[in-house]
Amino acid sequence: MATDARIDAFWYSGGLTIGAGMWKVFRIITTTEDVERSTLVKVGKLEHLKQLRETGCIYMNPVSYFRGLENDELRQDHYECSEYVTRGNEGQGKVTFPNGEKATLNIERWELWQDPKSPEKTNLFCKYALRPDYGSFPVNQRIFDLGDHSLVMMEPQSFIRKIEQALSKKDLKAKANLVSYVDQTYQGPMGPFRKRDNYAYQSEWRLIVRSGSEEPFKLYIGDITDISIIINTSEINQLISVTP
């Protein structure tokens, strides 16, 4: 597998229970070797989650899909995977009207976003990173609008390992990590793992694959019924609890 880096992830380490059953204890593996109580959740339609759980089909839309969405506040991001952002407070701009007349505009505040390279050939899969120690539990109710059901990873490290194994059979560039969020004053590199902070409530973990195709990409990782469970999204904050 040609990868930019290994598939980084984090595992939960005790203190999380769902229903009457105690989740097993695992060590978190990240680039900083931290230990954290956490797991991954996919919110969506029941039929799609069943397909993922029973067949292991990870369905990944191209980045251009999310950049072009309209009237979908939760999923659309016209700046998705932008390379760089530059901002300024003052400036002037020149505009030429259809009749040939020209005008100079005084600009009080501006920002310039550099588009990603070939967004239609890069595919994206996202999950909610449930991280009680970092404020993403209880789950923000805006997430509930993504779907009526949630696929909760009981063994997220096994899920990541299955992804690694599936990618190892393909000559594709891939990387996974948590998304970090920047405020409206930030200037600098963006990329696939940095977004504006108005999306921070989504607490994303994401997988990026450079498929080279302009179509949705499907990665099959095999049955995950033994390491996951489907619950009603509306009950997620009641069914999951955090203990010391």
C-alpha positions in Angstrom: 0.0 0.0 0.0 1.3 3.4 -0.9 0.4 5.6 2.1 1.3 9.1 3.2 1.5 7.8 6.8 0.1 4.9 8.7 -3.6 4.9 9.6 -3.5 6.9 12.8 -6.4 6.4 15.2 -7.2 6.4 18.9 -8.7 3.8 21.1 -10.8 4.1 24.2 -9.4 3.0 27.5 -12.0 2.0 30.0 -14.7 4.2 31.6 -17.2 3.8 28.7 -20.2 1.7 28.9 -23.1 1.1 26.6 -26.4 -0.3 27.9 -25.7 -3.0 30.4 -22.4 -4.2 28.9 -18.9 -2.9 29.7 -16.8 -2.1 26.7 -13.4 -3.7 26.7 -10.3 -1.8 27.6 -7.7 -0.8 25.0 -4.7 1.4 24.7 -4.9 4.4 22.5 -2.3 4.5 19.7 -1.7 8.0 18.3 1.3 9.9 17.2 1.7 11.2 20.7 1.0 7.8 22.4 -1.7 9.3 24.6 -4.3 7.2 26.4 -7.9 8.3 26.1 -11.4 7.1 26.6 -12.9 7.4 23.1 -14.4 5.5 20.1 -15.8 6.1 16.6 -19.5 6.5 15.6 -21.1 6.7 12.2 -24.4 8.4 12.0 -26.7 7.8 9.1 -29.6 5.9 7.5 -30.2 2.5 8.9 -30.0 0.8 5.5 -26.5 2.3 4.9 -25.2 1.4 8.3 -26.4 -2.2 8.0 -24.6 -2.4 4.7 -21.4 -1.1 6.3 -21.7 -3.4 9.3 -22.7 -6.6 7.4 -20.6 -6.3 4.3 -17.8 -3.9 5.4 -18.5 -1.5 2.5 -17.0 1.9 3.2 -18.6 4.3 0.8 -16.5 7.3 0.1 -17.7 10.3 -2.0 -15.1 12.5 -3.8 -14.2 15.8 -2.1 -15.8 17.6 -5.0 -19.1 16.2 -3.9 -19.0 18.0 -0.5 -17.6 21.2 -2.1 -20.6 21.3 -4.5 -23.4 20.4 -2.1 -26.2 23.0 -1.6 -28.9 23.2 1.1 -27.2 20.7 3.3 -25.6 22.6 6.2 -24.3 19.5 7.9 -22.4 18.0 5.0 -21.6 20.9 2.6 -18.3 22.7 2.8 -17.4 24.8 -0.2 -13.9 25.1 1.2 -13.4 21.3 1.9 -9.8 20.2 1.7 -8.6 23.7 0.6 -4.8 23.9 0.5 -4.3 27.3 2.1 -6.2 30.3 3.4 -5.0 33.9 3.4 -6.9 36.8 5.1 -6.7 40.6 5.2 -8.5 43.6 6.7 -8.0 46.3 4.1 -7.6 46.4 0.3 -8.9 47.4 -3.0 -10.4 45.5 -5.9 -11.2 46.4 -9.4 -14.2 45.1 -11.3 -15.2 45.4 -14.9 -19.0 45.4 -15.7 -20.5 43.8 -18.8 -20.9 47.2 -20.4 -17.2 47.8 -20.1 -17.2 50.3 -17.3 -14.6 49.8 -14.5 -14.8 50.5 -10.8 -12.6 50.3 -7.8 -13.9 48.7 -4.7 -12.7 49.5 -1.1 -12.5 46.2 0.8 -12.7 46.2 4.6 -12.1 42.4 5.0 -11.1 39.7 2.6 -10.0 36.0 2.5 -8.5 33.9 -0.3 -8.8 30.1 -0.3 -6.5 28.0 -2.5 -8.5 25.1 -4.0 -7.3 21.5 -3.5 -5.6 19.7 -6.4 -8.0 17.3 -8.2 -10.8 17.3 -5.5 -12.8 15.0 -7.8 -10.1 12.3 -7.5 -9.8 12.3 -3.7 -12.3 10.4 -1.6 -13.5 11.0 1.9 -15.0 8.9 4.7 -16.0 10.5 8.0 -16.9 9.3 11.5 -17.8 11.1 14.7 -14.9 10.9 17.2 -16.6 10.4 20.6 -14.0 11.8 23.0 -15.4 12.6 26.5 -12.2 14.1 27.7 -12.3 16.6 24.8 -15.9 17.7 25.0 -17.5 15.6 22.2 -19.7 13.7 24.6 -22.5 14.1 25.2 -23.0 14.2 21.4 -24.1 17.5 20.1 -27.7 17.2 19.0 -27.0 18.8 15.7 -25.3 15.5 14.8 -28.7 13.8 15.2 -29.8 15.4 11.9 -27.3 13.2 10.0 -29.4 10.1 10.5 -31.8 8.3 12.8 -29.3 5.5 13.6 -25.7 5.3 14.7 -23.1 2.6 14.2 -20.9 2.5 17.3 -17.5 0.8 17.2 -17.1 -1.5 20.2 -13.5 -2.3 19.1 -12.3 0.7 17.1 -8.8 -0.6 16.9 -10.1 -3.7 15.0 -12.0 -1.4 12.6 -8.9 0.5 11.8 -6.9 -2.6 11.4 -9.4 -3.9 8.9 -9.0 -0.7 6.9 -5.3 -1.0 6.9 -5.5 -4.6 5.7 -7.9 -3.7 2.9 -5.8 -0.8 1.7 -2.6 -2.9 1.8 -4.1 -4.9 -1.1 -4.5 -1.7 -3.2 -1.9 0.6 -4.7 -3.5 3.7 -3.2 -2.4 6.7 -1.2 -4.3 6.9 2.1 -4.2 8.7 5.4 -6.6 8.9 8.4 -6.6 11.2 11.4 -8.6 13.5 13.6 -9.7 16.8 12.2 -8.5 20.0 13.9 -10.5 23.2 13.8 -9.3 26.7 13.3 -11.0 30.1 14.0 -11.9 32.9 11.6 -8.6 34.6 12.2 -6.4 31.7 11.1 -4.1 32.0 8.1 -2.0 29.2 6.8 -2.1 25.6 5.5 -5.4 23.8 5.6 -5.6 20.4 3.9 -8.0 17.5 4.6 -7.5 17.4 8.4 -8.1 21.0 9.2 -11.5 22.8 9.0 -13.2 26.0 10.1 -14.4 25.9 13.7 -18.0 26.3 12.8 -17.8 22.6 12.1 -16.1 21.7 15.4 -19.3 20.2 16.8 -18.9 17.4 14.2 -15.7 16.2 16.0 -14.5 14.3 12.9 -12.2 11.4 12.4 -11.7 10.9 8.6 -10.1 8.7 6.1 -8.7 10.1 2.9 -8.0 8.0 -0.2 -6.5 9.2 -3.4 -8.5 6.9 -5.6 -7.8 8.7 -8.9 -11.4 8.2 -9.9 -14.1 10.8 -10.2 -16.7 8.4 -8.9 -17.5 7.4 -5.3 -15.0 4.8 -4.1 -15.9 1.7 -2.2 -13.5 0.0 0.1 -14.5 -3.5 1.4 -13.1 -4.4 4.8 -15.3 -7.4 5.7 -18.0 -8.1 8.2 -17.8 -5.9 11.4 -20.9 -7.2 13.2 -18.7 -8.6 16.0 -17.0 -5.2 16.7 -19.9 -2.8 16.3 -23.5 -2.2 17.3 -26.3 -0.1 15.8 -28.4 2.1 18.1 -31.0 4.8 17.7 -29.2 8.2 17.4 -31.7 9.8 19.7 -30.6 7.5 22.5 -26.9 7.7 22.1 -26.4 10.1 25.1 -28.5 7.8 27.3 -27.0 4.5 26.2 -23.4 5.5 26.5 -22.1 6.6 29.9 -18.6 7.6 31.1 -17.2 6.5 34.4 -13.7 7.2 36.0 
